Amino acid sequence: MGPTPATSHPGELKKTRSPEVPSGQKRRRHVSPPANSPDSCAGGGSLEDQFARLPDDLLVCIFARLSASASSTSDLFYVVLSCKRFSGLCVFPLVLSKASAKCLAVRAKKWSESAHQFLRRCALAGNLDACYMLGMIRFYCLGSRAGGISLMAKAAIGYHAPALYSLAVIQFNGSGGSKADKDLRAGVALCARAAGLGHVDALRELGHCLQDGYGVRQNLLDGRRYLIQANYKEMAAALTASGPAESTPGVRFFASGAVAAMEPHPANRFLVEWFAEKSRAATAAEDLRLCSNRGCGRPETRRHEFRRCSVCGAVNYCSRSCQAVDWKIVHKMECITVERWLLGGDPPADPLAQMALPPVIPRPGGAGYGAHEVTEP
């Protein structure tokens, strides 16, 4: 038998011989890479291990905060594309229920079945903005009247001010039905709830209803108070959006006699883009008109549903609030200038005399809606 190999003692440390280094050179010391370096991830995945150790509950809370503060849909979409784990966690009900209106702002030119399903999942998760947006899209764009009203009603139950106001407009016009389906009292009640939540258009609409006795007992003082409150909120929003540099000179702000238009809701922006790009020919073929307020986008659901200007007859409005906004921004220059030219009059010398609303001119039978009265056909 050959010689047996030597065995080390159990308590003796095993010594390894280091490779010999040529004379004149120093031995290199092996340094492990940092935990967050690419070499560490490639070798053992220390950074990946750190992400793997994060619990799902923590990531869901982080993604929920991200969706609530997102300024566009891409902010959440890029997280979904990051990895498979993030993609699964971003569709948790908590994340979708917290998504802001800007995060849900789907553009009409990018509308697809996947976008429809995304809004639907957000609505099922209890997101009120998603319920309102999908309800508006289904009611006005896709022709699903019952489904759209159901979603908007779900948002209105949660005290969503734009949903309450949109349902009020539907009740005022009888949208989706016949002219006999108008319910002015229900419209005023919904408008009052939205106005109580601070919705500017609802405040303005309720003010005009009270001034004219439209669906409610006439009260000129309360009507004027609501109109002033709406103008104040609109002015404050415009000053906040313009920044401190532009908010100081108030005279220059009112030099044109109007306040800058507020940023439309993503749902209204979708309607404007949808009917401007896809359904213009179809709308013209059906002889249905769009609201002349450029930030509204609502179309008629039947012929002669909207009111038209009694002076020129060239513009149509879904509500009195849209008429007031369009009057201040555009139509005052297009309509009243022609009327004064025909009458041979001159414009007033003081532009501040026309600050926010057209002047109220009484007419037989009650207080008038102003020099630019909107009448039904």
Residue frames relative to the residue before (quaternion, step in Angstrom):
aa qw qx qy qz dx dy dz
M 1.0000 0.0000 0.0000 0.0000 0.00 0.00 0.00
G 0.4837 -0.6797 0.4731 0.2833 3.55 -1.08 0.75
P 0.6744 -0.4949 0.3531 0.4191 3.54 -1.25 0.18
T 0.4378 -0.6934 0.5098 0.2601 3.60 -0.99 0.80
P 0.5047 -0.6591 0.4565 0.3200 3.60 -0.99 0.77
A 0.5159 -0.6466 0.4694 0.3089 3.52 -1.11 0.72
T 0.2099 -0.7761 0.5869 0.0954 3.56 -0.96 0.93
S 0.4410 -0.6987 0.5029 0.2538 3.55 -1.06 0.78
H 0.5541 -0.6015 0.4618 0.3433 3.51 -1.22 0.56
P 0.5859 -0.6130 0.3765 0.3732 3.64 -0.94 0.76
G 0.7328 0.4201 -0.2517 0.4724 3.62 0.95 -0.70
E 0.5781 0.5991 -0.3744 0.4083 3.55 1.26 -0.13
L 0.4169 -0.7058 0.5181 0.2443 3.56 -0.92 0.94
K 0.4165 -0.7036 0.5229 0.2408 3.50 -1.03 0.85
K 0.2028 -0.7941 0.5665 0.0860 3.54 -0.70 1.08
T 0.1792 -0.7668 0.6100 0.0886 3.50 -1.00 0.91
R 0.3961 -0.7168 0.5277 0.2255 3.50 -0.96 0.88
S 0.3638 -0.7244 0.5460 0.2116 3.52 -0.85 0.99
P 0.5742 -0.5954 0.4197 0.3738 3.57 -1.07 0.63
E 0.5264 -0.6482 0.4558 0.3083 3.48 -1.07 0.81
V 0.2527 -0.7594 0.5872 0.1208 3.54 -1.05 0.90
P 0.4980 -0.6540 0.4651 0.3284 3.60 -0.82 0.88
S 0.5965 -0.5840 0.4215 0.3544 3.50 -1.18 0.61
G 0.7531 0.3554 -0.2817 0.4766 3.59 -1.03 0.82
Q 0.7093 0.3871 -0.2591 0.5291 3.65 1.22 -0.07
K 0.4008 -0.7060 0.5342 0.2357 3.53 -1.19 0.66
R 0.4974 -0.6415 0.4959 0.3085 3.50 -1.16 0.66
R 0.4011 -0.7202 0.5203 0.2231 3.61 -0.89 1.00
R 0.3113 -0.7308 0.5786 0.1850 3.50 -1.07 0.82
H 0.3708 -0.7364 0.5244 0.2128 3.59 -0.81 0.98
V 0.0761 -0.7938 0.6034 -0.0030 3.56 -0.71 1.18
S 0.3881 -0.7212 0.5236 0.2346 3.57 -0.79 1.00
P 0.5160 -0.6547 0.4484 0.3226 3.62 -0.98 0.79
P 0.6194 -0.5458 0.4025 0.3956 3.58 -1.21 0.47
A 0.6346 -0.5680 0.3700 0.3712 3.53 -1.23 0.50
N 0.7528 0.3847 -0.2178 0.4876 3.60 1.08 -0.65
S 0.4727 0.6740 -0.4498 0.3464 3.60 1.19 0.31
P 0.6116 -0.5589 0.3976 0.3943 3.60 -1.14 0.46
D 0.6197 0.5459 -0.3598 0.4343 3.60 1.05 -0.69
S 0.6396 0.5245 -0.3338 0.4521 3.55 1.04 -0.73
C 0.6482 0.5064 -0.3232 0.4679 3.57 1.00 -0.79
A 0.6770 0.4870 -0.3025 0.4615 3.56 0.97 -0.82
G 0.6944 0.4825 -0.2884 0.4493 3.55 0.97 -0.82
G 0.8378 -0.0010 0.0330 0.5449 3.57 0.71 -0.97
G 0.4274 -0.7314 0.4393 0.2989 3.54 1.28 -0.25
S 0.1076 0.8236 -0.5496 0.0894 3.58 0.82 0.93
L 0.6645 0.4830 -0.3095 0.4789 3.60 0.97 -0.85
E 0.6499 0.5015 -0.3160 0.4757 3.55 0.99 -0.78
D 0.6251 0.5331 -0.3368 0.4601 3.55 1.07 -0.72
Q 0.6295 0.5317 -0.3386 0.4543 3.57 1.05 -0.72
F 0.6539 0.4796 -0.3146 0.4934 3.61 0.97 -0.76
A 0.6519 0.5209 -0.3231 0.4464 3.56 0.99 -0.77
R 0.6594 0.5154 -0.3119 0.4497 3.57 1.11 -0.62
L 0.5461 0.6137 -0.4119 0.3943 3.62 1.19 -0.38
P 0.4141 -0.7153 0.4945 0.2690 3.62 -0.77 0.90
D 0.6107 -0.5776 0.4049 0.3598 3.54 -1.18 0.58
D 0.6180 0.5621 -0.3550 0.4197 3.60 1.01 -0.72
L 0.6522 0.5067 -0.3170 0.4662 3.57 0.99 -0.79
L 0.6653 0.4939 -0.3086 0.4671 3.59 0.92 -0.84
V 0.6313 0.5267 -0.3383 0.4578 3.59 1.00 -0.74
C 0.6440 0.5078 -0.3223 0.4729 3.61 0.99 -0.77
I 0.6437 0.5126 -0.3216 0.4685 3.59 1.01 -0.80
F 0.6812 0.4769 -0.2921 0.4725 3.59 0.90 -0.89
A 0.6103 0.5417 -0.3553 0.4559 3.59 1.10 -0.59
R 0.6464 0.4939 -0.3140 0.4896 3.58 1.02 -0.77
L 0.6346 0.5317 -0.3274 0.4555 3.57 1.03 -0.75
S 0.6866 0.4759 -0.2924 0.4653 3.60 0.86 -0.91
A 0.6509 0.5207 -0.3227 0.4484 3.59 1.07 -0.65
S 0.7614 0.3411 -0.1854 0.5192 3.59 1.11 -0.65
A 0.4048 0.7325 -0.4709 0.2792 3.61 1.23 0.09
S 0.3343 -0.7541 0.5374 0.1751 3.56 -1.06 0.82
S 0.7836 0.0861 -0.0677 0.6115 3.59 1.27 -0.13
T 0.6563 -0.5192 0.3738 0.4000 3.54 -1.29 0.28
S 0.6156 0.5827 -0.3507 0.3982 3.58 1.06 -0.67
D 0.5513 0.6209 -0.4071 0.3806 3.63 1.11 -0.50
L 0.7252 0.3798 -0.2297 0.5264 3.58 0.98 -0.80
F 0.6143 0.5769 -0.3524 0.4070 3.58 1.07 -0.66
Y 0.6510 0.5126 -0.3217 0.4581 3.59 1.00 -0.75
V 0.6165 0.5235 -0.3499 0.4727 3.59 1.09 -0.58
V 0.6239 0.5376 -0.3370 0.4563 3.58 1.03 -0.74
L 0.7003 0.4650 -0.2694 0.4698 3.58 1.03 -0.75
S 0.4821 0.7008 -0.4353 0.2949 3.61 1.19 -0.24
C 0.7688 -0.2046 0.1784 0.5789 3.58 0.70 -1.04
K 0.6889 -0.4973 0.3379 0.4048 3.52 -1.31 0.29
R 0.6458 0.5269 -0.3264 0.4460 3.57 1.00 -0.76
F 0.6613 0.4896 -0.3054 0.4793 3.59 0.92 -0.86
S 0.6231 0.5527 -0.3403 0.4363 3.57 1.02 -0.77
G 0.6882 0.4718 -0.2879 0.4699 3.56 1.01 -0.74
L 0.6875 0.4884 -0.2879 0.4538 3.57 1.02 -0.75
C 0.6310 0.5641 -0.3385 0.4111 3.61 1.10 -0.60
V 0.6948 0.4344 -0.2798 0.5003 3.60 1.19 -0.31
F 0.3372 0.7197 -0.5275 0.3002 3.58 1.16 0.46
P 0.6077 -0.5884 0.3789 0.3755 3.64 -1.00 0.68
L 0.6261 0.5416 -0.3522 0.4365 3.61 1.01 -0.70
V 0.6598 0.4976 -0.3085 0.4711 3.59 0.98 -0.81
L 0.7008 0.4703 -0.2777 0.4589 3.59 0.86 -0.94
S 0.6520 0.5263 -0.3279 0.4363 3.59 1.03 -0.68
K 0.7004 0.4582 -0.2649 0.4788 3.60 1.17 -0.52
A 0.4375 0.7211 -0.4571 0.2821 3.62 1.21 -0.15
S 0.4208 -0.7178 0.5039 0.2320 3.56 -0.92 0.95
A 0.6743 -0.4879 0.3618 0.4200 3.55 -1.31 0.22
K 0.6478 0.5056 -0.3242 0.4687 3.60 1.05 -0.69
C 0.6250 0.5240 -0.3386 0.4692 3.58 1.10 -0.60
L 0.7146 0.4208 -0.2390 0.5051 3.59 1.17 -0.58
A 0.4513 0.7213 -0.4316 0.2997 3.60 1.29 0.00
V 0.0406 -0.8023 0.5947 -0.0329 3.56 0.16 1.32
R 0.3556 -0.7344 0.5392 0.2085 3.59 -0.92 0.89
A 0.5819 -0.6220 0.4014 0.3367 3.55 -1.07 0.75
K 0.6630 0.5135 -0.3177 0.4425 3.60 1.00 -0.73
K 0.7159 0.3872 -0.2419 0.5283 3.60 1.25 -0.33
W 0.3537 0.7503 -0.4928 0.2629 3.58 1.21 0.37
S 0.1119 0.7730 -0.6110 0.1293 3.54 -0.91 0.98
E 0.6958 -0.4518 0.3433 0.4404 3.52 -1.32 0.03
S 0.6289 0.5302 -0.3392 0.4564 3.58 1.07 -0.69
A 0.6393 0.5043 -0.3276 0.4792 3.60 1.03 -0.73
H 0.6210 0.5368 -0.3307 0.4656 3.56 1.07 -0.77
Q 0.6778 0.4858 -0.2902 0.4695 3.57 0.92 -0.89
F 0.6109 0.5506 -0.3517 0.4472 3.59 1.07 -0.68
L 0.6773 0.4645 -0.2930 0.4896 3.59 0.88 -0.90
R 0.6320 0.5378 -0.3360 0.4455 3.57 1.03 -0.74
R 0.6624 0.4941 -0.3106 0.4698 3.60 0.94 -0.83
C 0.6346 0.5123 -0.3316 0.4742 3.58 1.05 -0.71
A 0.6501 0.5081 -0.3200 0.4657 3.58 1.01 -0.78
L 0.6530 0.5014 -0.3155 0.4719 3.59 0.99 -0.77
A 0.6456 0.5149 -0.3176 0.4661 3.59 1.16 -0.55
G 0.5923 -0.6058 0.3538 0.3963 3.59 1.27 -0.11
N 0.4072 0.7013 -0.4868 0.3248 3.59 1.19 0.36
L 0.3664 -0.7671 0.4858 0.2034 3.59 -0.51 1.18
D 0.6274 0.5269 -0.3430 0.4594 3.60 1.02 -0.71
A 0.6485 0.5037 -0.3191 0.4731 3.59 1.02 -0.76
C 0.6217 0.5299 -0.3414 0.4649 3.60 1.01 -0.75
Y 0.6794 0.4875 -0.2947 0.4625 3.57 0.92 -0.88
M 0.6833 0.4888 -0.3004 0.4516 3.59 0.82 -0.95
L 0.6875 0.4639 -0.2910 0.4770 3.58 0.85 -0.91
G 0.6207 0.5362 -0.3442 0.4569 3.58 1.08 -0.63
M 0.6544 0.4979 -0.3102 0.4771 3.59 0.96 -0.81
I 0.6579 0.5075 -0.3129 0.4600 3.58 0.95 -0.86
R 0.6892 0.4720 -0.2938 0.4646 3.58 0.87 -0.87
F 0.6807 0.5010 -0.3077 0.4370 3.59 0.92 -0.82
Y 0.8031 0.3182 -0.1532 0.4799 3.58 0.74 -1.04
C 0.7629 0.3920 -0.2074 0.4704 3.62 0.93 -0.82
L 0.7843 0.3363 -0.1651 0.4945 3.58 0.82 -0.98
G 0.4768 -0.7160 0.4133 0.2987 3.60 1.24 -0.09
S 0.5111 0.6163 -0.4378 0.4090 3.61 1.21 0.26
R 0.1818 -0.8406 0.5021 0.0910 3.57 0.22 1.30
A 0.6996 0.4742 -0.2896 0.4492 3.59 0.77 -1.01
G 0.6742 0.4942 -0.3008 0.4592 3.58 0.91 -0.88
G 0.6532 0.5191 -0.3172 0.4508 3.57 1.01 -0.77
I 0.6685 0.4846 -0.3054 0.4744 3.58 0.91 -0.89
S 0.6218 0.5506 -0.3443 0.4378 3.59 1.03 -0.75
L 0.6804 0.4745 -0.2936 0.4751 3.59 0.93 -0.85
M 0.6554 0.4951 -0.3205 0.4718 3.60 0.97 -0.77
A 0.6298 0.5187 -0.3352 0.4712 3.58 1.08 -0.68
K 0.6144 0.5390 -0.3461 0.4606 3.59 1.06 -0.69
A 0.6648 0.4759 -0.3005 0.4913 3.58 1.01 -0.77
A 0.6466 0.5274 -0.3253 0.4448 3.59 1.01 -0.77
I 0.6005 0.5540 -0.3621 0.4487 3.59 1.08 -0.64
G 0.6968 0.4394 -0.2567 0.5055 3.56 1.15 -0.64
Y 0.5106 -0.6758 0.3966 0.3538 3.60 1.26 0.45
H 0.2731 0.7269 -0.5645 0.2800 3.55 0.82 1.06
A 0.3998 -0.7773 0.4310 0.2240 3.58 -0.29 1.27
P 0.6747 0.4752 -0.3336 0.4557 3.68 0.78 -0.80
A 0.6327 0.5211 -0.3402 0.4610 3.60 1.05 -0.66
L 0.6346 0.5203 -0.3293 0.4670 3.59 0.98 -0.77
Y 0.6770 0.4816 -0.3021 0.4675 3.58 0.91 -0.85
S 0.6463 0.5172 -0.3308 0.4532 3.62 0.96 -0.78
L 0.6381 0.4979 -0.3284 0.4869 3.59 1.01 -0.71
A 0.6140 0.5375 -0.3496 0.4602 3.60 1.07 -0.64
V 0.6411 0.5107 -0.3227 0.4733 3.60 0.98 -0.82
I 0.6365 0.5210 -0.3266 0.4657 3.59 1.01 -0.80
Q 0.6710 0.4846 -0.3027 0.4726 3.60 0.97 -0.79
F 0.6369 0.5298 -0.3348 0.4489 3.60 0.98 -0.76
N 0.7715 0.3641 -0.1835 0.4885 3.59 0.93 -0.89
G 0.3612 -0.7123 0.5175 0.3072 3.60 1.14 -0.43
S 0.1769 0.8261 -0.5177 0.1349 3.58 1.09 0.70
G 0.7775 0.2978 -0.2538 0.4924 3.53 -1.02 0.87
G 0.7587 0.2659 -0.1724 0.5692 3.59 1.26 -0.03
S 0.6791 -0.4474 0.3650 0.4532 3.54 -1.15 -0.64
K 0.7066 -0.4488 0.3300 0.4364 3.53 -1.32 0.05
A 0.6294 0.5497 -0.3319 0.4376 3.57 1.16 -0.58
D 0.6087 0.5773 -0.3472 0.4191 3.59 1.25 -0.28
K 0.4210 0.6976 -0.4816 0.3229 3.60 1.21 0.11
D 0.0423 -0.7703 0.6362 0.0060 3.55 -1.06 0.81
L 0.2124 -0.8317 0.5018 0.1059 3.55 0.08 1.32
R 0.6516 0.5169 -0.3324 0.4446 3.59 0.94 -0.77
A 0.6446 0.4990 -0.3254 0.4792 3.59 0.98 -0.77
G 0.6345 0.5314 -0.3305 0.4537 3.57 1.03 -0.75
V 0.6591 0.4941 -0.3113 0.4737 3.58 0.96 -0.83
A 0.6463 0.5226 -0.3287 0.4486 3.60 0.97 -0.80
L 0.6638 0.4828 -0.3044 0.4833 3.59 0.95 -0.84
C 0.6421 0.5250 -0.3205 0.4576 3.55 1.03 -0.81
A 0.6421 0.5230 -0.3263 0.4558 3.58 1.01 -0.75
R 0.6435 0.5074 -0.3304 0.4683 3.60 1.01 -0.72
A 0.6620 0.4854 -0.3118 0.4785 3.58 0.96 -0.81
A 0.6370 0.5197 -0.3307 0.4635 3.59 1.03 -0.73
G 0.6276 0.5402 -0.3361 0.4487 3.58 1.06 -0.67
L 0.6726 0.4600 -0.2842 0.5051 3.57 1.24 -0.45
G 0.5988 -0.6169 0.3417 0.3796 3.59 1.28 0.13
H 0.3822 0.7233 -0.4994 0.2854 3.62 1.16 0.34
V 0.4494 -0.7359 0.4363 0.2572 3.58 -0.60 1.15
D 0.6773 0.4857 -0.3060 0.4601 3.61 0.83 -0.92
A 0.6444 0.5104 -0.3266 0.4665 3.59 1.03 -0.72
L 0.6184 0.5316 -0.3423 0.4667 3.59 1.02 -0.71
R 0.6817 0.4799 -0.2906 0.4695 3.56 0.90 -0.90
E 0.6521 0.5119 -0.3181 0.4600 3.59 0.95 -0.84
L 0.6672 0.4923 -0.3024 0.4702 3.58 0.93 -0.87
G 0.6224 0.5443 -0.3429 0.4459 3.58 1.04 -0.68
H 0.6750 0.4735 -0.2970 0.4817 3.58 0.94 -0.83
C 0.6232 0.5328 -0.3471 0.4554 3.60 1.03 -0.71
L 0.6725 0.4815 -0.2976 0.4768 3.59 0.97 -0.81
Q 0.6511 0.5154 -0.3273 0.4510 3.59 0.97 -0.72
D 0.7719 0.3572 -0.1816 0.4936 3.59 0.96 -0.86
G 0.4180 -0.6985 0.4822 0.3237 3.61 1.20 -0.24
Y 0.3540 0.7485 -0.4779 0.2935 3.57 1.10 0.74
G 0.8416 -0.0216 -0.0350 0.5386 3.57 -0.20 1.30
V 0.7591 0.2085 -0.1276 0.6034 3.58 1.29 0.01
R 0.6152 -0.5430 0.4042 0.4041 3.58 -1.20 0.41
Q 0.5143 -0.6813 0.4327 0.2900 3.55 -0.89 0.98
N 0.0979 0.7608 -0.6329 0.1048 3.54 -0.99 0.96
L 0.2721 -0.8146 0.4928 0.1400 3.55 -0.11 1.31
L 0.6652 0.5168 -0.3203 0.4334 3.59 0.92 -0.84
D 0.6809 0.4654 -0.2958 0.4819 3.60 0.87 -0.89
G 0.6279 0.5401 -0.3402 0.4453 3.56 1.02 -0.74
R 0.6720 0.4827 -0.2987 0.4756 3.55 0.93 -0.87
R 0.6211 0.5454 -0.3427 0.4465 3.58 1.06 -0.71
Y 0.6605 0.4910 -0.3125 0.4744 3.59 0.96 -0.79
L 0.6411 0.5204 -0.3323 0.4558 3.59 1.01 -0.73
I 0.6484 0.5011 -0.3194 0.4759 3.58 0.98 -0.80
Q 0.6445 0.5181 -0.3235 0.4599 3.58 0.99 -0.79
A 0.6430 0.5122 -0.3237 0.4684 3.59 1.01 -0.77
N 0.6605 0.5005 -0.3099 0.4660 3.58 0.95 -0.83
Y 0.6341 0.5281 -0.3301 0.4584 3.58 1.04 -0.75
K 0.6701 0.4842 -0.3050 0.4728 3.60 0.90 -0.88
E 0.6452 0.5159 -0.3227 0.4621 3.58 0.99 -0.77
M 0.6549 0.5010 -0.3103 0.4731 3.57 0.97 -0.83
A 0.6530 0.5131 -0.3199 0.4561 3.61 0.95 -0.84
A 0.6543 0.5026 -0.3184 0.4668 3.59 0.99 -0.79
A 0.6545 0.5048 -0.3182 0.4643 3.59 1.01 -0.77
L 0.6548 0.5027 -0.3154 0.4680 3.59 1.00 -0.77
T 0.6447 0.5131 -0.3237 0.4651 3.58 1.02 -0.75
A 0.6801 0.4886 -0.2947 0.4603 3.57 0.98 -0.83
S 0.6752 0.5082 -0.3040 0.4398 3.60 1.05 -0.69
G 0.4743 -0.6856 0.4392 0.3348 3.60 1.16 -0.42
P 0.6730 -0.5252 0.3349 0.3988 3.60 -1.23 0.30
A 0.6214 0.5649 -0.3613 0.4052 3.60 1.04 -0.63
E 0.7550 0.3766 -0.2108 0.4938 3.55 1.04 -0.76
S 0.6307 0.5791 -0.3372 0.3913 3.58 1.20 -0.33
T 0.5501 0.6429 -0.4013 0.3507 3.62 1.16 -0.26
P 0.7585 0.3599 -0.2475 0.4836 3.65 0.62 -0.94
G 0.1929 -0.8266 0.5198 0.0966 3.55 -0.03 1.29
V 0.6126 0.5577 -0.3695 0.4207 3.59 1.04 -0.64
R 0.6570 0.4947 -0.3173 0.4722 3.57 0.97 -0.79
F 0.6089 0.5646 -0.3506 0.4332 3.57 1.12 -0.67
F 0.7684 0.3204 -0.1750 0.5256 3.58 1.03 -0.79
A 0.3354 0.7810 -0.4858 0.2037 3.60 1.20 0.20
S 0.7199 0.4222 -0.2519 0.4899 3.56 1.03 -0.71
G 0.5171 -0.6617 0.4139 0.3513 3.59 1.23 -0.02
A 0.7316 0.3538 -0.2274 0.5366 3.60 1.15 0.31
V 0.3942 -0.6813 0.5673 0.2421 3.49 -1.32 0.45
A 0.5628 -0.6061 0.4365 0.3542 3.56 -1.03 0.74
A 0.5407 -0.6411 0.4429 0.3170 3.55 -1.05 0.82
M 0.4676 -0.6651 0.5062 0.2877 3.53 -1.08 0.78
E 0.5991 -0.5646 0.4232 0.3784 3.54 -1.22 0.50
P 0.4123 -0.7283 0.4783 0.2662 3.63 -0.68 0.98
H 0.5921 -0.5583 0.4475 0.3707 3.53 -1.25 0.46
P 0.6105 -0.5693 0.3894 0.3894 3.65 -1.04 0.60
A 0.6107 0.5427 -0.3632 0.4478 3.61 1.07 -0.57
N 0.6693 0.4741 -0.3005 0.4868 3.61 0.95 -0.81
R 0.6243 0.5260 -0.3433 0.4645 3.58 1.04 -0.69
F 0.6213 0.5286 -0.3384 0.4691 3.58 1.06 -0.70
L 0.6532 0.5096 -0.3205 0.4592 3.60 0.92 -0.85
V 0.6409 0.5243 -0.3309 0.4526 3.59 0.94 -0.85
E 0.6950 0.4617 -0.2792 0.4753 3.60 0.85 -0.93
W 0.6362 0.5535 -0.3377 0.4182 3.58 0.95 -0.82
F 0.7578 0.3758 -0.2151 0.4881 3.58 0.74 -1.02
A 0.6036 0.5373 -0.3701 0.4582 3.61 1.19 -0.24
E 0.7814 0.3565 -0.1743 0.4815 3.60 0.99 -0.75
K 0.8180 0.3160 -0.1359 0.4611 3.58 0.83 -0.94
S 0.8385 0.2608 -0.0862 0.4706 3.55 0.78 -0.98
R 0.3174 0.7681 -0.5113 0.2189 3.60 1.15 0.37
A 0.6780 0.4827 -0.2994 0.4666 3.58 0.89 -0.89
A 0.6602 0.5070 -0.3133 0.4571 3.58 0.96 -0.84
T 0.6467 0.5174 -0.3193 0.4605 3.57 1.02 -0.78
A 0.6566 0.4976 -0.3117 0.4734 3.57 1.00 -0.81
A 0.6389 0.5309 -0.3339 0.4454 3.59 1.02 -0.75
E 0.7093 0.4272 -0.2561 0.4989 3.59 1.04 -0.70
D 0.3877 -0.7382 0.4632 0.3002 3.60 1.30 -0.05
L 0.4163 0.6690 -0.4918 0.3705 3.56 0.99 0.91
R 0.2882 -0.7839 0.5351 0.1266 3.55 -0.91 0.95
L 0.3870 -0.6870 0.5670 0.2383 3.51 -1.28 0.52
C 0.5840 -0.5484 0.4551 0.3889 3.54 -1.22 0.43
S 0.4508 -0.7267 0.4559 0.2467 3.58 -0.82 0.99
N 0.5223 0.5852 -0.4325 0.4447 3.59 1.23 -0.12
R 0.4036 -0.7743 0.4362 0.2174 3.56 -0.46 1.22
G 0.7002 0.4486 -0.2815 0.4788 3.59 1.16 -0.33
C 0.5677 0.6176 -0.3747 0.3948 3.60 1.27 0.07
G 0.1299 -0.8447 0.5055 0.1187 3.59 0.56 -1.16
R 0.4979 0.6636 -0.4458 0.3362 3.63 1.17 -0.08
P 0.2205 -0.7662 0.5853 0.1473 3.60 -0.98 0.80
E 0.5821 -0.5387 0.4600 0.3991 3.53 -1.28 0.17
T 0.3078 -0.7325 0.5740 0.1981 3.55 -1.16 0.62
R 0.7555 0.0933 -0.1119 0.6387 3.55 1.35 -0.07
R 0.6464 -0.5355 0.3659 0.4019 3.57 -1.19 0.35
H 0.8522 0.1008 -0.1190 0.4994 3.54 -1.15 0.85
E 0.2798 0.7703 -0.5226 0.2351 3.57 0.97 0.82
F 0.7347 0.4146 -0.2319 0.4844 3.58 0.93 -0.88
R 0.5215 -0.6074 0.5017 0.3277 3.53 -1.32 0.39
R 0.2082 -0.7686 0.5900 0.1334 3.56 -1.19 0.49
C 0.6239 -0.5438 0.4125 0.3805 3.52 -1.28 0.46
S 0.3869 -0.7460 0.4965 0.2174 3.58 -0.81 1.00
V 0.6273 0.5409 -0.3423 0.4436 3.61 1.23 -0.29
C 0.8243 0.1726 -0.0701 0.5346 3.57 0.68 -1.10
G 0.2953 -0.7914 0.4904 0.2144 3.61 1.13 -0.52
A 0.5505 0.6520 -0.3733 0.3640 3.58 1.24 0.20
V 0.7438 0.3364 -0.1997 0.5420 3.61 1.20 -0.30
N 0.1814 -0.7733 0.6037 0.0680 3.53 -1.23 0.65
Y 0.1051 -0.8061 0.5822 0.0155 3.54 -1.04 0.80
C 0.4385 -0.6952 0.5124 0.2486 3.53 -1.11 0.81
S 0.8009 0.0711 -0.0118 0.5944 3.59 1.15 -0.49
R 0.6036 -0.5582 0.4227 0.3814 3.54 -1.27 0.26
S 0.5815 0.5670 -0.3764 0.4457 3.55 1.16 -0.47
C 0.6519 0.4927 -0.3158 0.4822 3.60 0.95 -0.82
Q 0.6214 0.5347 -0.3464 0.4560 3.58 1.05 -0.69
A 0.6700 0.5025 -0.3065 0.4525 3.58 0.93 -0.89
V 0.6543 0.5062 -0.3164 0.4643 3.59 0.99 -0.82
D 0.6926 0.4653 -0.2851 0.4716 3.58 0.86 -0.93
W 0.5948 0.5659 -0.3651 0.4390 3.58 1.11 -0.60
K 0.6937 0.4856 -0.2864 0.4483 3.57 0.86 -0.92
I 0.7493 0.4321 -0.2209 0.4505 3.56 0.94 -0.89
V 0.8462 0.1423 -0.0109 0.5134 3.59 0.71 -1.07
H 0.7878 0.4362 -0.2369 0.3646 3.52 0.38 -1.28
K 0.5349 0.6203 -0.4213 0.3894 3.60 1.14 -0.37
M 0.6900 0.4584 -0.2739 0.4886 3.57 1.05 -0.74
E 0.7030 0.4801 -0.2723 0.4484 3.58 1.08 -0.64
C 0.7643 0.3840 -0.1917 0.4813 3.57 1.03 -0.74
I 0.7475 0.4224 -0.2513 0.4469 3.60 0.60 -1.10
T 0.5885 0.5695 -0.3781 0.4317 3.60 1.15 -0.53
V 0.6501 0.4988 -0.3138 0.4797 3.58 0.99 -0.81
E 0.6452 0.5259 -0.3274 0.4472 3.57 0.96 -0.84
R 0.6765 0.4787 -0.2988 0.4733 3.60 0.91 -0.87
W 0.6307 0.5259 -0.3437 0.4555 3.57 1.05 -0.71
L 0.6546 0.5016 -0.3151 0.4698 3.58 1.02 -0.76
L 0.7046 0.4465 -0.2628 0.4849 3.58 1.07 -0.72
G 0.4659 -0.7046 0.4291 0.3198 3.58 1.26 -0.17
G 0.4911 0.6677 -0.4300 0.3578 3.60 1.19 0.45
D 0.4152 -0.6767 0.5503 0.2587 3.52 -1.37 0.20
P 0.5490 -0.6020 0.4505 0.3651 3.59 -1.10 0.54
P 0.5932 -0.5827 0.4030 0.3823 3.61 -1.10 0.54
A 0.5350 -0.6520 0.4387 0.3103 3.54 -1.13 0.71
D 0.7326 0.3910 -0.2276 0.5086 3.59 1.02 -0.72
P 0.2929 -0.7791 0.5191 0.1943 3.65 -0.42 1.09
L 0.6066 0.5686 -0.3690 0.4154 3.62 1.14 -0.42
A 0.5184 0.6384 -0.4232 0.3803 3.58 1.24 -0.11
Q 0.7318 0.3375 -0.2084 0.5542 3.59 1.25 -0.36
M 0.0581 0.8706 -0.4883 0.0113 3.58 0.94 0.81
A 0.8749 0.0493 0.0334 0.4807 3.58 0.39 -1.15
L 0.8226 0.1199 -0.0284 0.5551 3.59 0.88 -0.84
P 0.5712 -0.5624 0.4487 0.3950 3.59 -1.17 0.40
P 0.5738 -0.6142 0.4060 0.3588 3.59 -1.02 0.71
V 0.4221 -0.6982 0.5230 0.2467 3.55 -1.05 0.81
I 0.0651 -0.7905 0.6089 -0.0097 3.56 -0.68 1.14
P 0.3608 -0.7505 0.4989 0.2401 3.64 -0.50 1.07
R 0.1263 -0.7662 0.6268 0.0646 3.50 -1.17 0.70
P 0.6512 -0.5086 0.3554 0.4371 3.62 -1.12 0.35
G 0.7899 0.3129 -0.2421 0.4686 3.54 -0.91 0.94
G 0.7987 -0.2110 0.1328 0.5476 3.63 1.14 0.12
A 0.6735 -0.4827 0.3742 0.4164 3.49 -1.37 0.06
G 0.4208 -0.7302 0.4851 0.2333 3.53 -0.90 0.92
Y 0.5399 -0.6223 0.4659 0.3229 3.49 -1.29 0.39
G 0.7034 -0.4389 0.2606 0.4946 3.56 1.24 0.06
A 0.7102 -0.4356 0.3312 0.4429 3.52 -1.32 0.02
H 0.7325 0.3295 -0.2003 0.5610 3.55 1.19 -0.49
E 0.0021 0.8469 -0.5307 0.0340 3.55 0.54 1.16
V 0.2572 -0.7437 0.6002 0.1434 3.53 -1.10 0.79
T 0.0541 -0.8117 0.5815 -0.0115 3.55 -0.71 1.06
E 0.4832 -0.6354 0.5153 0.3120 3.51 -1.24 0.43
P 0.5487 -0.6188 0.4366 0.3540 3.57 -1.09 0.59
